[in-house]
Amino acid sequence: MAPVVNDTAHYALIILFSSAVGLVAVLANRLTERVKIPVALLVLVGAAVAVNAQPALHAPSTQTVQRVITLALVLVLFDGGMHIGGSRFRSAIVPILSIGVVGTFFTAAGGALVLHYVCGISWYLAVLVATAVAPTDPAVVFSVLGKRQIAGRSGTILEGESGANDPVGISLMVSLLAAGGLSVAGFASVGTEFAQQMVIGASVGVIGGRALLIFIRRVPLPSEGIYPLRTLACSLMLYGVATLAHGSGFLAVFVAGIVIGDARAPYQSEVKRFHAAMAGLAEIVAFAVLGLTVDLHVLAHPDVWIPGLVLAIALTIAIRPLGVGVCLIPVRLKNNERAFILLAGLKGAVPILLGEFLRAAHVPDAERLYGIVVVVVAFSVLVQGSSVPSLASLLRLPMRTVDPEPWAVAVRLRDEPHGVHRLTVAPGSTAEGWTIESLGDHAGDIWVSMVVRTSGLVPVRADTELHAGDEVVILAVPELRETLTALFVRS
């Protein structure tokens, strides 16, 4: 029985260590609000130091890393799509697609030029590394900002860009590795493979998202706790279907998340909170696993950290501002929002995952190339990330503080409610300054059931005056939706 006991104790030790790391990671979010360094970087560095300092620890296999990160990305992208939702996506669809697709190609092309002409890396390897570092991770930006959220379209554009360019970058890398080199025939193969993955992935996402929405609405479940598990299982199924159909599974889950993000569905709030928590955990796990693959001795070589630093600086001050700036020319944005988008393109887990693809494909000098990617990501998160709050303040970018709201007032209904409208009074809107009575006189037959101001309930009386930021719950026929919305948006 001794071996069984020892194995059980060893497994218990692993669970204890893992849970302790998870707890530290959760509490570290409080620290990052002060030091302005995302917790993801702390986890990455901590894992890298641990695996290099403790001989008993071993880096996971390439296959294990890819499987864990793939699952984590599915969770993150699905949650990201749900957070954006259809209405926000449609309001910024042009810049999201132009930056997410065209901007990714511009970034990869600019990075390849720097790596080839400045760092002396061959064209094919330069293109591979540049493709790896092209995707961004605005989730890191919002992690640094803490409780502050960016107002206007810049936040939506950054989130949408990340969701779009992650599948684009992954598909482009897979196509380049399959081509095996740069040639006319190779470029034709890359273009065909890339287009196929994008079209199939988007199609599966739209069709699957609509099917999931019908499934959620028409098939009730015995317990509210099962609803989030159903969407989790369906999102994983969509990834599998799209991938088996030779499409981008990552794009499929992102698009499906957008489709159901702001749709009316039972237990929608619980589903969103569950997926937000899963995505946060997935991001921490991804960086912890990726940190275990980092060899600090390789990063210390001058032919690794110098090219990595050169590429990181070039991406920050030249390549992204120029490439993304061109994509944003036809988009109407305020100058401060435009500048923030150009300078806030932080790197995250996806570039390191793509660097892992290089090692799995056994390309020449793969360890060195992987180290360059890690240096770029570390520079981006540490240097750019720590300066994001100061940059937002310097640009006077509108931000709002979002504090946790642990207390809720809710009513459960067996059937889907019709004619319930939850609106927020925008600064400068027509409804700002109106009384409840005035709102009824102008909007028609309505009933204001609740007014929430700074996380507190306001008594609803005829003379209650509406302030900017108030959340108002109104009962009215669905046909009055557009009329009410027009009163509550900025005039």
C-alpha positions in Angstrom: 0.0 0.0 0.0 3.0 2.3 0.4 3.3 3.2 -3.3 -0.5 4.1 -3.4 -0.2 6.3 -0.4 2.9 8.0 -1.8 1.1 8.6 -5.1 -1.9 10.0 -3.3 0.3 12.3 -1.3 2.1 13.5 -4.4 -1.2 14.2 -6.1 -2.5 16.0 -3.1 0.7 18.1 -3.1 0.1 19.0 -6.7 -3.5 20.1 -5.9 -2.3 22.1 -2.9 0.3 23.9 -5.0 -2.0 24.5 -7.9 -4.8 25.9 -5.7 -2.3 28.1 -3.9 -1.0 29.5 -7.2 -4.6 30.1 -8.3 -5.4 32.0 -5.0 -2.3 34.1 -5.4 -3.2 34.9 -9.0 -6.7 36.0 -7.9 -5.4 38.2 -5.1 -2.7 39.6 -7.3 -5.4 41.4 -9.2 -5.5 43.8 -6.3 -1.8 44.3 -6.6 -1.9 45.0 -10.3 -4.4 47.9 -9.7 -1.5 49.7 -7.9 1.6 48.6 -9.8 -0.2 48.6 -13.2 1.4 45.3 -14.3 -1.1 42.7 -15.5 -1.3 39.6 -13.3 -0.8 37.5 -16.4 2.8 38.8 -16.7 3.4 38.0 -13.0 2.2 34.5 -13.5 4.3 34.1 -16.7 7.5 35.3 -14.9 6.7 33.3 -11.8 6.2 30.0 -13.8 9.4 30.7 -15.8 11.5 31.3 -12.7 10.1 28.3 -10.9 10.7 25.8 -13.8 14.3 27.1 -14.2 15.1 27.2 -10.5 13.5 23.9 -9.5 15.0 20.8 -11.3 12.1 18.7 -10.2 9.7 20.7 -12.3 9.6 19.9 -16.0 8.3 21.9 -19.0 5.1 20.2 -20.3 5.2 18.6 -23.7 4.5 20.7 -26.8 1.3 18.7 -27.4 0.1 19.4 -23.8 0.8 23.1 -24.1 -1.1 23.4 -27.4 -4.1 21.5 -26.1 -4.3 23.6 -22.9 -3.9 26.9 -24.7 -6.4 25.9 -27.3 -9.0 25.2 -24.7 -8.1 28.4 -22.9 -8.4 30.5 -26.1 -11.8 29.0 -26.9 -13.1 30.1 -23.5 -11.5 33.6 -23.8 -12.8 34.2 -27.3 -16.3 33.0 -26.6 -16.5 35.3 -23.6 -15.0 38.1 -25.6 -17.7 37.7 -28.3 -20.4 37.7 -25.7 -19.0 40.8 -24.0 -19.1 42.7 -27.3 -22.5 41.5 -28.4 -24.2 42.1 -31.8 -25.1 45.8 -31.3 -21.7 46.9 -30.2 -20.1 44.9 -33.0 -22.3 46.4 -35.7 -21.5 49.9 -34.4 -17.7 49.3 -35.0 -17.7 46.5 -37.6 -15.6 48.4 -40.2 -12.7 49.3 -37.9 -12.8 45.9 -36.2 -12.6 44.0 -39.5 -10.1 46.3 -41.1 -7.7 46.3 -38.1 -8.3 42.6 -37.2 -7.6 41.3 -40.7 -5.8 43.9 -42.8 -4.0 45.4 -39.8 -2.7 41.9 -38.9 -1.2 41.5 -42.3 0.4 45.0 -42.2 1.9 44.3 -38.8 3.3 40.9 -39.9 4.8 42.5 -43.0 6.4 45.4 -41.1 7.8 43.0 -38.5 9.3 40.8 -41.2 11.0 43.7 -42.8 12.6 44.7 -39.5 13.7 41.2 -38.6 15.2 40.6 -42.1 17.0 43.9 -42.8 17.9 44.9 -39.2 18.3 41.6 -37.5 19.6 39.5 -40.4 17.0 36.7 -40.1 16.1 34.9 -43.3 12.8 35.9 -45.0 10.8 32.8 -44.2 11.7 32.7 -40.5 11.3 36.5 -40.3 7.7 36.2 -41.7 7.0 33.4 -39.2 8.1 35.3 -36.2 6.4 38.5 -37.3 3.2 36.6 -37.8 3.5 35.2 -34.3 3.7 38.6 -32.7 1.0 40.3 -34.9 -2.1 39.4 -32.7 -2.9 41.7 -29.8 -4.6 41.1 -26.4 -6.6 44.2 -25.3 -7.7 42.1 -22.3 -4.3 43.0 -20.9 -5.1 46.7 -21.4 -8.3 46.4 -19.4 -6.5 44.4 -16.7 -4.0 47.3 -16.3 -6.8 49.9 -16.2 -8.4 48.0 -13.2 -11.9 49.2 -12.4 -11.8 51.9 -15.2 -13.4 51.2 -18.5 -12.9 53.1 -21.7 -15.8 55.1 -22.9 -16.7 55.6 -26.6 -15.9 53.2 -29.5 -12.2 52.8 -28.8 -12.8 50.1 -26.1 -15.1 48.2 -28.5 -12.6 48.4 -31.3 -9.8 47.1 -29.2 -11.8 44.2 -27.9 -13.1 43.4 -31.4 -9.6 43.6 -32.9 -8.3 41.1 -30.4 -11.1 38.7 -31.1 -10.7 39.0 -34.9 -6.9 39.0 -35.2 -6.3 36.0 -32.9 -8.0 33.6 -35.3 -6.5 35.5 -38.2 -3.0 35.2 -36.8 -3.4 31.5 -35.9 -4.8 30.6 -39.3 -2.1 32.6 -41.1 0.6 30.8 -39.1 -0.8 27.4 -39.8 -1.0 28.2 -43.5 2.6 29.4 -43.6 3.9 26.4 -41.8 2.0 24.1 -44.2 3.4 25.9 -47.2 6.9 25.3 -45.9 8.5 28.4 -47.5 8.0 31.6 -49.5 7.2 31.2 -53.1 4.5 32.1 -55.6 2.9 28.7 -55.2 3.4 29.0 -51.5 1.6 32.4 -51.3 -1.2 31.0 -53.4 -1.6 28.0 -51.0 -1.4 30.3 -48.0 -4.1 32.6 -49.5 -6.4 29.7 -50.3 -6.0 28.0 -47.0 -6.5 31.3 -45.1 -9.6 32.3 -47.0 -11.1 28.8 -46.5 -10.5 28.9 -42.7 -12.0 32.4 -42.4 -15.1 31.6 -44.4 -15.9 28.3 -42.8 -15.1 29.6 -39.3 -17.4 32.6 -39.7 -20.2 30.5 -41.3 -20.1 27.9 -38.5 -20.1 30.8 -35.9 -23.1 32.5 -37.4 -25.2 29.4 -38.0 -24.1 27.7 -34.8 -24.7 30.9 -32.7 -28.2 31.2 -34.1 -28.9 27.5 -33.5 -27.6 27.8 -30.0 -29.8 30.8 -29.3 -32.9 28.8 -30.5 -31.7 25.9 -28.4 -31.4 28.1 -25.3 -34.8 29.7 -25.8 -36.9 26.6 -26.7 -35.3 23.8 -24.5 -35.7 24.6 -20.8 -33.4 22.8 -18.3 -34.3 21.6 -14.8 -31.8 23.8 -13.0 -30.5 27.3 -13.6 -27.0 26.1 -12.8 -27.0 23.9 -15.9 -27.6 26.8 -18.3 -24.0 28.0 -18.3 -22.7 24.5 -18.7 -24.9 24.1 -21.8 -23.4 27.1 -23.5 -19.9 26.0 -22.5 -20.5 22.5 -24.1 -22.0 24.1 -27.2 -19.1 26.5 -27.7 -16.6 23.6 -27.5 -18.7 21.7 -30.0 -18.7 24.7 -32.4 -14.9 24.8 -32.2 -14.7 21.1 -33.0 -17.2 21.3 -35.9 -15.4 24.3 -37.5 -12.0 22.7 -37.1 -13.1 19.3 -38.5 -14.6 21.3 -41.5 -11.1 22.8 -42.1 -12.2 26.2 -40.8 -11.0 28.4 -37.9 -12.6 27.0 -34.8 -11.4 30.1 -32.9 -13.2 32.5 -35.2 -16.3 30.3 -35.0 -16.6 30.5 -31.2 -15.9 34.3 -31.3 -18.6 34.9 -33.8 -21.0 32.7 -32.0 -20.4 34.7 -28.8 -21.2 37.9 -30.6 -24.5 36.4 -32.0 -25.8 35.4 -28.5 -24.0 38.2 -26.6 -26.9 40.7 -26.2 -29.8 38.5 -27.3 -32.7 37.9 -25.0 -32.4 34.5 -23.4 -33.2 32.9 -20.1 -30.6 33.2 -17.3 -28.4 35.4 -19.6 -26.8 37.2 -16.7 -25.8 34.0 -15.0 -24.4 32.6 -18.3 -22.3 35.7 -18.9 -20.9 35.8 -15.4 -20.0 32.1 -15.6 -18.1 32.6 -18.9 -16.4 35.7 -17.7 -15.1 33.8 -14.7 -14.0 30.9 -16.9 -12.2 33.2 -19.3 -10.3 34.9 -16.4 -9.2 31.6 -15.1 -8.3 30.4 -18.6 -6.1 33.4 -19.1 -4.2 32.7 -15.9 -3.8 29.0 -16.7 -2.6 29.8 -20.2 0.2 32.2 -19.0 1.2 29.7 -16.2 1.6 26.9 -18.7 3.4 29.1 -21.2 5.7 30.3 -18.5 6.8 26.7 -17.9 8.0 26.5 -21.5 10.3 29.5 -21.2 14.1 28.8 -20.9 15.7 31.8 -19.2 19.1 30.7 -20.4 18.0 31.1 -24.0 16.5 34.5 -23.4 19.9 35.7 -22.0 21.6 35.2 -25.3 22.3 38.5 -27.1 21.0 37.0 -30.4 17.7 36.5 -28.7 17.0 39.5 -26.5 18.5 42.1 -28.9 16.3 41.1 -31.9 13.4 40.7 -29.6 13.9 44.2 -28.1 14.4 45.8 -31.5 11.2 44.2 -32.9 9.2 45.1 -29.8 10.3 48.8 -30.0 9.6 48.9 -33.8 6.2 47.4 -33.3 5.3 49.9 -30.6 6.5 53.2 -32.1 6.3 52.5 -35.9 4.8 49.3 -37.3 1.5 49.3 -35.4 0.9 53.1 -35.5 1.5 53.1 -39.3 -0.3 49.9 -40.2 -3.3 50.3 -38.0 -3.3 54.1 -38.7 -3.8 53.4 -42.4 -6.7 51.1 -41.6 -8.4 53.7 -39.4 -8.2 56.5 -42.0 -11.8 56.1 -43.2 -13.1 55.6 -39.7 -14.6 58.6 -37.8 -12.9 58.7 -34.4 -11.8 61.4 -32.0 -8.1 62.1 -32.1 -7.5 60.9 -28.5 -9.4 57.6 -29.2 -7.5 57.1 -32.4 -4.1 57.7 -30.7 -5.0 55.3 -27.9 -5.9 52.5 -30.3 -2.6 53.0 -32.2 -0.5 52.8 -29.0 -2.4 50.2 -26.9 -1.8 47.1 -29.0 -0.4 44.9 -26.3 0.6 41.3 -26.8 -0.7 38.4 -24.8 -0.8 34.6 -24.8 -1.5 34.0 -28.5 1.9 35.2 -29.7 3.6 32.8 -27.3 1.3 30.0 -28.5 2.2 30.8 -32.1 5.9 30.7 -31.1 5.2 27.2 -29.7 3.9 26.3 -33.1 7.3 27.0 -34.5 9.0 24.7 -32.1 6.4 22.0 -32.8 7.0 22.3 -36.5 10.8 22.0 -35.9 11.6 25.0 -38.1 15.3 25.9 -38.1 16.6 27.7 -35.0 13.2 27.3 -33.4 14.4 27.8 -29.8 15.9 31.2 -30.7 12.8 32.3 -32.6 10.6 31.2 -29.6 12.8 33.3 -27.3 12.4 36.4 -29.5 8.6 36.0 -29.4 8.7 35.8 -25.5 10.9 38.9 -25.3 8.5 40.8 -27.5 5.5 39.8 -25.3 7.3 40.6 -22.1 8.4 44.0 -23.3 4.9 44.8 -24.5 3.1 43.8 -21.3 5.7 45.3 -19.0 6.7 48.6 -20.7 3.5 49.3 -22.8 1.2 47.8 -20.2 2.6 49.9 -17.3 2.2 53.1 -19.3 -1.4 52.5 -20.5 -3.1 54.3 -17.5 -0.8 57.3 -18.0 -1.4 57.3 -21.7 -5.2 57.3 -21.2 -4.9 60.1 -18.7 -2.5 62.1 -21.0 -4.9 61.7 -24.0 -7.8 62.7 -21.7 -9.7 59.6 -22.9 -13.1 59.3 -21.3 -13.2 56.6 -18.8 -15.7 55.5 -16.2 -15.1 53.6 -13.0 -17.0 50.3 -12.6 -17.2 49.1 -9.1 -18.4 45.6 -8.2 -22.1 45.3 -7.4 -22.5 42.3 -5.1 -26.2 43.0 -4.3 -28.9 42.4 -6.9 -32.7 43.0 -7.1 -34.3 40.6 -9.5 -37.6 39.0 -10.3 -37.9 35.5 -11.8 -40.5 34.8 -14.4 -41.6 31.5 -16.0 -42.1 33.0 -19.4 -40.0 35.5 -21.4 -41.1 39.0 -20.6 -42.2 41.4 -23.3 -42.0 45.1 -23.1 -39.3 45.4 -20.4 -36.8 48.1 -21.3 -33.6 48.7 -19.3 -32.0 52.0 -20.4 -29.2 54.2 -19.1 -29.4 58.0 -19.2 -26.5 59.2 -21.3 -24.9 62.6 -20.5 -26.4 65.2 -22.8 -29.4 63.0 -23.7 -32.9 64.4 -23.9 -34.0 62.4 -20.9 -31.3 64.0 -18.6 -33.0 66.4 -16.3 -36.5 65.2 -17.1 -38.9 64.0 -14.4 -40.7 60.7 -14.5 -43.9 62.6 -15.3 -42.2 64.5 -18.2 -40.8 61.2 -19.6 -44.3 59.7 -19.6 -45.8 62.8 -21.3 -43.3 62.5 -24.2 -42.9 58.8 -24.5 -46.5 57.7 -24.3 -48.0 54.8 -22.3 -45.1 53.7 -20.1 -44.5 52.6 -16.5 -41.2 53.4 -14.8 -40.7 50.6 -12.3 -37.2 51.2 -11.1 -34.4 53.9 -11.1 -30.9 52.9 -10.0 -28.4 55.7 -9.2 -24.8 55.0 -8.1 -25.7 51.4 -7.1 -28.7 52.6 -5.0 -32.4 52.6 -5.7 -34.2 56.0 -6.1 -37.8 56.3 -5.1 -40.0 56.5 -8.3 -42.3 59.4 -8.1 -43.8 61.8 -10.6 -41.3 64.5 -9.6 -38.2 62.2 -9.5 -35.6 63.8 -11.8 -33.4 61.6 -14.0 -29.6 62.2 -13.8 -26.8 61.1 -16.2 -25.8 57.5 -15.5 -29.2 56.5 -14.0 -30.4 53.0 -15.0 -34.1 53.0 -15.7 -36.3 50.0 -16.0 -39.5 50.8 -18.0 -42.5 48.7 -18.8 -43.9 49.6 -22.2 -45.0 47.9 -25.4 -42.1 46.6 -27.6 -43.0 49.1 -30.3 -41.9 52.0 -28.1 -38.3 50.7 -27.9 -36.9 53.0 -30.6 -38.7 56.0 -29.2 -37.4 55.4 -25.7 -33.9 54.7 -26.9 -33.8 58.0 -28.8 -34.6 59.8 -25.5 -31.8 58.1 -23.5 -28.9 58.4 -26.0 -26.7 61.4 -26.4 -28.6 64.0 -28.5 
